[in-house]
Amino acid sequence: SSYAQVMEEMWDKGTGLKEHPNVGWFKDAKFGLFIHWGLYSKLAGKWNGKNYYGSGEWIMNQAKIPAAEYAKVASTFNPVNFNADEWAQLASDAGIKYLVITAKHHEGFAMFDSKASDFNIVKATPYGKDPMKALATATAKKNIRFGFYYSQFVDWHEPNGGRNSWDFDESKKNYASYYSQKAIPQLKELLTNYGPLGIVWFDLPGGLTKEETQKLVDSLHALQPQSLFSSRVGQGLGDYKDFGDSEIPDAPVKGAWESIYTHNDSWGYIEHDLNFKSPAAIIQLLAKVASKGGNLMLNVGPDGNGRIPYHSVKYLRETGKWLKKNGEAIYGTTYGFIPQQPWGVTTAKPGKLFLHVFSRPGNGKLLVPGFSNAVKAVYALGNRQSVSWKKAGNDLELQLPAFAQDAPNTVFVVEYTGAQP
Ligand code: JFZ
């Protein structure tokens, strides 16, 4: 069976989610910025002189820090270097179209002004301001859609919240009271006080039946019907699909979806984690995810002073430079109808197939197998230089110019006639 048939079968699996009427912008966006920022950023992977590795935002769990002791970190949290306009400018320079930041992670600390819980950045820290308000304004100015991550079930600070068994007896917990007293009121604050949200990014569901989850989703959507909720709200609900961390589906997937990756090895800031993905790796990752029809949301972890790590700033800006020249082959594209090849991947728009060449064949002969449409023109996207080509049966063969030698991703455009295969 042909690739198109195989793909059609895979496609039937789709995301399994109902299509939200407002997913259009999301499907076109392709590149999002994820930000994990909280009290754990201040700890930076260290507790009582011991270094922890993996996920910095999990340190409370890793070190089994008592909730009362962990809460004291707030009294030293003072991110005076935080500058919302700088973050929005960086996102804009990087070619980012949406930004999702942790309003509350598993640690239970609200990085926003909250009446529902005093354990928040305005009330409990010397900083005393609401950085989320500033970010909502700064991103809007740059036309970047804004969204909140909110850990709706896991809350290690609350006696009735999910998953802290080192302080609180799980069997005695009343999840319903946690939801009604903290999670739901805070989600309502987020959906009321920060203008229109592109996304509410839920994570790690629990403690609710399918009916209760549906009720939660409906009551929140009533506040902002246009906002998209991530599939990690649980119970098969949500407006778009999030794959597992650092996961790309094998074949193109129908519907709105996102792959999430973090820039180094951790989501939250860890001082001794310098394993940052290079600009070339990010650029290729973005193309790979787009070639399957999805978005890449790449995470950075600012430190406790409010600074985004040096390498994240630098590499994101370099990614943005590539996107400035080659964005046509990423934004607004659909999956590539030629599957992954030894040389790279493909994306598509009506009448155009984009070849993302990661590694140039030694002799410059690039094979596009199974391309049966009539070709109108082939050219390099960067400088519009035309490329010689010939048809060999159903295959298309290009003779690549020498300049494609060492770029992380040199894009060629094949313009063709007829329906998309
Ligand atoms: C969750 C969080 O626990 C983690 O701290 C981080 O915020 C990450 C983005 O999300 O971790 C998960 C959640 C779901 C999966 C894997 C890790 N999953 O579905 O594979």
Residues whose N, C-alpha, C, O or C-beta is under 5 A from the ligand:
A	BS01	JFZ	E57 G244 D245 W267
